[in-house]
Amino acid sequence: MSAQSVHKNGVAMDLRSGARTRRAIPTAALLAAALSLPLTTGRTGSGAGSGRHDTPAPPPSASAAPGRSPLAVEIDNVTAARPATGLDAADVVYAEQVEGGLSRLMAVYATRLPKTVGPVRSARESDLELLRQFARPTLAFSGAQRRLLPLVDGAPLRAEPPERAPGAYVRDTARAAPHNLYPHPAELLPTAPGEQALTTGFRYGPAPAGGTPTASSTVRYPAARFTFTWSAGRAGRLVTMDGTPAVTTDGGRLAPPTVVVQYVTVRESGYHDVLGNPTPYTGTVGSGRARVLRDGRSFDATWSRPAATDGTTFTTAAGSPLDFAKGQVRVVFAAAPD
């Protein structure tokens, strides 16, 4: 089938036919080295699942094998990349600071696989540490800083950029590169692995006693701003990005039931973007302060992750485990005050 443009819900997807076989090619020889440039060597996808983006894969059966690993997707979060696709289906969405004080998302999928997710962008060094909590997760991303590629290759994960899974990715012809590359998760994982793959350390249950009524809470990066406003009707926090309501192309306004503001060490890494801006390193191992937003209230908490292979636990000021509301958890990594 020749290349064509298929329009669904105002999104034009460039679909190209091609072999679905995956080739074991070293990542360093395949990924784009420049973080801010569009990927030039990858092929567009073959159109698998090229219809609406709002039809997730069915949930896994209860007999899903234990130890299966989740899918993690690096999602672009600059203005030109919004609205995103497939974020509602994620079990956890992490937000971290990147070059220039902007933000990047990592969405983790275990209980549902959306038809399409993205747009995807490049990997970061601190993401490798964050993903160590999972058992060999699959990572969907596009490009990385050249000197970082050997670390990606050596990390205990399945790296699946477009060059290794060309049939899994498509480009949205209605958007400008590099903010237009989308994977089909079902082409990267045969099925959603289930809750047992979420080795995050999070607990779910009733809210603890106490807390402070909190209608709205804002987290600021140097060049980005998240605001989370309680909605009783949605039983979650409406997300606003840089003063604009955060929506998806397939699920409407984002409203996670639990939002965690986790205060961590953010330092310069040994890597830079093509403009020479240092890449921040977000440290997620150790312990520190956190603020948990759920059920219209804010709870002061302490987080602990002794080692990279551990999940992260949260406790109340009294030292009791702090349970999250059932549903998606949005974790925003914020620089701890000096």
Secondary structure, DSSP 8 states (H G I E B T S, - for coil): ---EEEEETTEEEEE-----------GGGTS-S-TTS---S------TT-S-S--------TT--TT---EEEEEE-SGGG-SBBSGGG-SEEEEEE-GGG-EEEEEEESS---S--B-B----HHHHHHGGGSSS-EEE-----GGGHHHHHHSSSEE--TTT-GGGEEEETTS-TTS-EEE-GGGT-SS---GGG--S---BSS--S--EE-SEEEEEETTEEEEEEEETTTTEEEEEETTEE-EETTTEE---SEEEEEEEEEEEEEEE-TT--EEEEEE-SEEEEEEEEETTEEEEEEEEE-STTS--EEEETTS-B--B-SS-EEEEEEE---
